């Protein structure tokens, strides 16, 4: 019976440089980098970091353009509860939660799976939640040219929970709107009611 072997694609030169840096860091905090549990840790962490920042090489506009369709529809489209995992650029600790993305078409719609992919493309970078929210909004607005875009992100930040103020369960909410969501209170209220339904 063949043994399971996972295959991933990485820049081996970059991974090697990162791993050496992590060995130095581990030594710097007083760890024995030769003990059994840590021998492969520098390489594992390097590959994890490469994955968690892989959005830096992504082109979110291309993701949307790959599934753009002409459609005579002007009703709100909302994708709720998109899982978000990102790294805070201030402490390089994770923040995670849910993104809710909505737009009102104006001649174009996009394949629904592309919206979470755009969220991932921006989230898999060193980020702050405020900028992440606006980047998603701007990408959808500039690519689809809809009548309005709304992005709401609710996230917990481990830099607040594991260190610093050490407050558990705090949720940070950010929002960014364009067009009808910005100008029409009724449209914005409809969106918020849909986001909060069944919570």
N, C-alpha and C positions, 0 to 999 in steps of 0.2 A: 504494500500500500504506500502510495506517494505521500511524503510529508508536506504539510501546508507550508507555503512560503509566500509571504506578502511581497509584492513588488510595487514600488513607488518610484517616481521619477524626480530626482533632485539634482541641483548643480553640485556635484561632488566637491569641487574646489571650494565653493562658498561654505558648504557644510563642514568641511575640514577646518576652515579658518574659524568658523563659529564654535566648533567643538573645542578647539584649543583655547579660545577665549573663555568658554564655560569651565574648562579644567582650572584655569587661573582663578575664576570666580569661586569655585568650590574650595580651592586651596585657601583663598582669601578669607573665607568664613570659618576656616579651621577644620575642614573636612579632609579625610584621607581619600584622595581620588583613586587609590588602588584597591579600596575595599570592594568586596564582591558586588554590593548593591549599587555602586557608583561607577563601576568600570565603563559601562556603556551609556551612562546618563548624559554626558556631554553631547554625544551623537544624537541620542533620542530627543533631547531638548532642542538641539539645532534643527532637526527635521520638523519638530512640532512648531517652532517659531517660523520656519520657512512656510509651512502650511498656513499658519494663522496670519501671515502677512502676504499671502499669495495674491490678494486682491490688488496689490501694487502693480502687477503685470497685466491686470484685466482692463478691458475697455468696455465699460458698462453701456455706452451708447451702441456699440456693435451688438451687444447682447439683445437690446431692444429691437434694433433694426433687423435682426435675424428672424424675427417673427412678427413683422408689422403688416397689418391687413387693412385694406380700405373697407369701411363699414359705415352705413348711415345710421348711427346710433349716438344719442346724446344723453343717455341715462348714466348715473353714477356707477362706476365700477370700483369695488373695494375688495382688497385682499387683506384679511384680518389675521392677526396672531402669527405673523411670520417670525420664527425664532431668529434671534440676533445674538451672536457671540462676537465680541471684539476685544481689543486690548487698549486700555487707557494709555495714552502716550506719556503721561506724567509719571506713572509708577510701573508701567508695563504689567499691570494686573488686569484680569478680565473684568468686563462688564457685560451683562447679558440680560435678555428680556424679550419683549415682543415689539414688532413693528406693524403698524397698520398703514396701508398705502391705498389711496383712492385717487381716481382721476375721472373727469367728465370728457368723453371723447368729442372730437370735432373733426370727424372724417376718417380717423385712424383708431384702430384698437391694436392691442398687443397680446400675444399668447400669454396666458395667465402665469405660466411657470417662469416666465422671464422676469417678472417683478421680484420674486424672492431671490432670483439669481443676481439681480442688480443690487439688492440689499446686501447679499453676501460679498459682492465685488467691492463695495465700499466698506463693509464691516471688517473684512480681512486685511486690515491695515492698522497701523498705529493711529488711534483716533481719539476724538472727544465726541461725546454724544451730540452736542449742539451742531458740530460741523457735519457729522454723519447724517443727521436729519436733513440738513439743507442740501447736501450733495445728492441724496436720493431724489429730493424734490426737483432740483435743478436739472438733473439728468433726464427725468421723465418729461418735464416741461419742455426742455430744449430739443428732445428727440421726437416726441409725439405731437407737440404743439396742441395740447388739449385746451378745453375751456377753463380748466382749473386742475390743480394737483394739491393733494393733502397728504402729509406724512406725520404720523404721531408715533413716537417711540417711548416705551415704558421700560426702564432698565434698573437693575441693581448693580452697584459698583463695589467690587471687593476691596478697592482702595479705601472705601468708607467703612467696610464691615470687618476687614482683617486687621486694619491698622488705623491710624488717625483717630477719628471720633469713635470708631468701633460701634456703630449703631446698626443693628440688624434689622432687616426688613424694610429699610428706606428704599423708596422707589422714586427715581427721577424721571419726570415726563417732559419731553421736548416736542414741539410741533413746528411745522413750517407749511405755509399755504401759498398758493398763487390763484389768480383769476377769481372764479366764482366762489371758491372757498374763502377767499380773503374779503371779497366785496359783498357777499350775500349772507347775512346772519342765518337765514332759514336753511340754506344749503349746508353751512357749517354745523348747525344744530342737528340736521338730519344725519350727517356723518358721525357726529359724536354719539347720537342715539344708536346707530348701527354698530359702532365700535363697542359700546357698553352693553349691548343686548346679550342676555344670558350670562352675564358675569356674576 
